[in-house]
Amino acid sequence: AQSVSQHNHHVILSEAASLELGCNYSYGGTVNLFWYVQYPGQHLQLLLKYFSGDPLVKGIKGFEAEFIKSKFSFNLRKPSVQWSDTAEYFCAVNALGGSQGNLIFGKGTKLSVKP
Amino acid sequence: DAGITQSPRHKVTETGTPVTLRCHQTENHRYMYWYRQDPGHGLRLIHYSYGVKDTDKGEVSDGYSVSRSKTEDFLLTLESATSSQTSVYFCAISENEGYTDTQYFGPGTRLTVL
């Protein structure tokens, strides 16, 4: 069965620090990859997605992610975080050949940014 | 933001009572999904729909049923609510087949079963 692992449960950073959140998935075939963000009390919003092409994907609010197929990874990065980036971040995978519509989520990483 | 509304936004109910949650979209998208979000579990798919009257089960479908009589509405019913169904429920939509498209989420319904 497909699964998604997010390595860090809770990350605490100071403003201007660099961010990297890990995401690994288990599936040997073709995948689509997503990062969603959930600000406190709000719904999930799409940060960025990878379907094909350039493995370095740029999203909203200065976030980017790199798909490394050999490592089954799709890590999220931001060079300089802001207090407003405090949120929970979810990596998700949709696999070709998987159940239709079945987007598999990681358990999430909570990011706290100290002003 | 995708045109998705969920109702109610908050509900407290008692064990054994039936509960229906509604998801309404204005995008005319074919695919609709119900997820539940629990601490430490991320989001898990309950049921999804790929058209009017076309639905299928997800990962955690036990205790839930769904119906879709119109493109814009997708209902989630807990026939007899249990405390283990206390959760935040999110509806999502996508225009095309799930693998090739992006899912967009509604604001969520926080359900507490006492």
Interface residues (C-beta under 8 A of the other chain):
Chain A: V4 N32 F34 Y36 Q42 H43 L44 Q45 L46 K49 F51 F90 A92 N94 A95 L96 G98 S99 Q100 G101 N102 L103 F105 G106 K107 G108
Chain B: D1 Y31 Y33 G40 H41 G42 L43 R44 L45 Y48 Y50 D56 G58 E59 F90 A92 S94 E97 G98 Y99 T100 T102 Q103 Y104 F105 G106 P107 G108
